[in-house]
Amino acid sequence: MSEPQADNIILGFDNVSISFGAVTALTQVSFEVPEHEVVAIIGPNGAGKTTALNVINGVYQPTQGTITYKGEVRQGMRPHEAAVQGIARTFQNVALFKGMNTVDNIMTGRNLKMKSNLFMQGLYWGPAQREEIAHRQAVEKIIDFLEIEPVRKTIVGRLPFGLQKRVELGRALAAEPDILLLDEPMAGMNLEEKEDMCRFVLDVNEELGTTIVLIEHDMSIVMDISDRVIVLEYGRKISEGKPDAVRNDQKVIDAYLGVPH
Amino acid sequence: MPMELAFFIEVLVAGLLSGVMYSLVALGFVLIFKASGVFNFAQGAMVLFAALTFVRILEMGVNFWLAIAIALAVMIVLAIIIERVMLRPLVAQPVIILFMATIGLNYFLEGLAQGIWDSQVHGLDIGIPDVPWMSLLESTNILISLFDVWSAVICGVLVLFLAFFFQKGRIGRALRAVADDNQAAMSVGIPLQLIWAIVWATAGMVALVAGAIWGQRLGVQFSISLVALKALPVLILGGFNSIAGAIIGGLIIGASEKVAEVYLGPIIGGGIESWVAYFIAMLFLIARPQGLFGEKIIERV
């Protein structure tokens, strides 16, 4: 695979720093995410991985540096605006709507695609009803794809963690995003669940062409599924490249195993 | 119809009709609770603010419908200001902090309403006569006030519309999503600010209707903000996040209050209407803490 060209970079960080009071979470981090690739961000605990995702989807604003998205330098953006522009995400600790069932949770992901006005919604009549049905069909496809048919009507608060992660992926997919941010999508899963999740992630990437940025701790998975790996340590980027190159980078090995002082 | 039975029906129906009005006040709480998980302590102050605004505009000689429209517009603007100034800086803060903010809002609104207008008692006539329903009285010997019937109809229509609006489709789902998890809701592109503004504006509208109807009964004055207290047992009965619960809870409280006052009151010394609702609510809390229709609290351990 050739090095990514400038014209198909979907997301770029240029010297991004962010600090909370005296604590610096990211220091001059630069990287580029090429379109249609799977990019993994790895690093020890507290390296700033989740912070990086939070910056991408607008939860945090960088203190310094610029973010380029779809060829445009992005000014202060909020999560809701990020969603409008095609950025969907999942969360480390699963942020589903726990009191709602699976279908309704995934339907919320369609929210931005629904257009009928308040009044029609109020009457739930005519166009509003047709629209609801059309979107429901899209949601059913996602449910089939993720193999969660049996829990369609289950309140998600009652689902085991592995299934909750899958529903959360479904909700993110429902928005038909251009870029999908996955924060530890396989944490707390057993081997079989991890394999399923890998398959879903790769299928989404290959069939829909969705760009994926994910954080993961399981190195064998990272090496298997990603096209490119970015390594953070103490808020700085210490390595970047193809999985094989990163795996053999002495700085990365030191960061994970520690260096004798 | 025998007198005894007619009298019982009379008591029951009067109770149910006033219950519909309790439902309306309770609904104001439920809407905000559903959208933000916050018990809005300021709901009573909003009723006072809405009713005072309405009655004072009427007293200026403005046409009835225009006055309603102006008061409604004022409540919508108020909702937008509340969202901007109070809620927006508190996004993703613990619920208790928002609750404290509504306590502050309560006193602010009470002061503002009486500061802008005044603290006199204002009579309000919304055009519905408080007279017996004659044809019913003649045919069945049951005495029911037309005012009760009409206000129950108005409240009923409003309650049903809101129940539908907030339960079905995109808005209902967005609302529940916002209540469940602010951050996640924003990440799927639900405009939190807009949803909150809509909900507070709706609560303002409910406050206006409740204020107008209770205002005719009690006169518009400070104590009208205390009708919010009547909503508490209704909420405990119906569950804080159930619109259906607010409706049925209101009916149960209204009916049992009146029936208890008339039939139980004389036995234990009378004057029980003011506390029997709270007593029922307490019994309910022991048996079913989540209310009749409240979402069952699920906790994974």
Contacts between the chains, C-beta under 8 A, distances in Angstrom:
chain1	res1	chain2	res2	distance
A	57	B	187	6.2
A	59	B	183	7.3
A	78	B	186	7.1
A	79	B	183	7.3
A	79	B	186	4.0
A	79	B	187	5.0
A	80	B	186	4.8
A	80	B	189	5.6
A	80	B	190	6.9
A	80	B	191	5.3
A	80	B	192	6.8
A	82	B	187	7.8
A	83	B	186	7.4
A	83	B	187	6.2
A	83	B	188	6.0
A	83	B	189	3.1
A	84	B	189	5.7
A	88	B	187	7.4
A	88	B	188	7.2
A	89	B	187	5.5
A	91	B	183	7.8
A	91	B	184	6.9
A	91	B	187	7.7
A	95	B	181	5.1
A	95	B	183	6.0
A	95	B	184	3.6
A	95	B	187	7.3
A	96	B	180	7.9
A	96	B	181	7.4
A	96	B	184	6.9
A	97	B	176	6.5
A	97	B	177	4.9
A	97	B	180	3.8
A	97	B	181	6.0
A	97	B	184	6.8
A	97	B	185	7.7
A	98	B	180	6.2
A	98	B	181	7.7
A	98	B	298	7.2
A	99	B	176	7.0
A	99	B	180	5.7
A	99	B	295	5.3
A	99	B	298	7.7
A	100	B	173	7.5
A	100	B	176	5.8
A	100	B	177	7.2
A	100	B	180	6.7
A	104	B	173	5.7
A	104	B	176	7.4
A	107	B	173	5.8
A	108	B	173	5.6
A	108	B	174	6.9
A	108	B	177	4.7
A	108	B	185	7.4
A	108	B	188	5.2
A	108	B	190	6.8
A	109	B	188	5.2
A	111	B	170	6.3
A	111	B	173	7.4
A	111	B	174	5.9
A	111	B	177	7.9
A	111	B	188	6.0
A	111	B	189	5.7
A	111	B	190	5.4
A	112	B	188	7.7
A	112	B	189	4.1
A	114	B	170	4.7
A	116	B	169	7.9
A	116	B	170	7.2
A	118	B	171	6.7
A	118	B	198	7.7
A	121	B	165	6.8
A	121	B	168	7.4
A	121	B	169	5.0
A	121	B	170	5.9
A	121	B	171	4.7
A	122	B	161	6.6
A	122	B	164	6.6
A	122	B	165	4.1
A	122	B	171	7.7
A	123	B	164	7.4
A	124	B	164	6.3
A	124	B	168	4.2
A	124	B	169	5.4
A	128	B	169	5.8
A	128	B	170	7.8
A	129	B	169	7.9
A	132	B	169	5.5
A	132	B	170	7.5
A	155	B	298	6.8
A	157	B	298	4.5
A	157	B	300	7.0
A	158	B	298	6.2
A	158	B	300	7.8
A	171	B	188	6.2
A	172	B	188	7.7
A	175	B	188	6.4
A	175	B	189	6.6
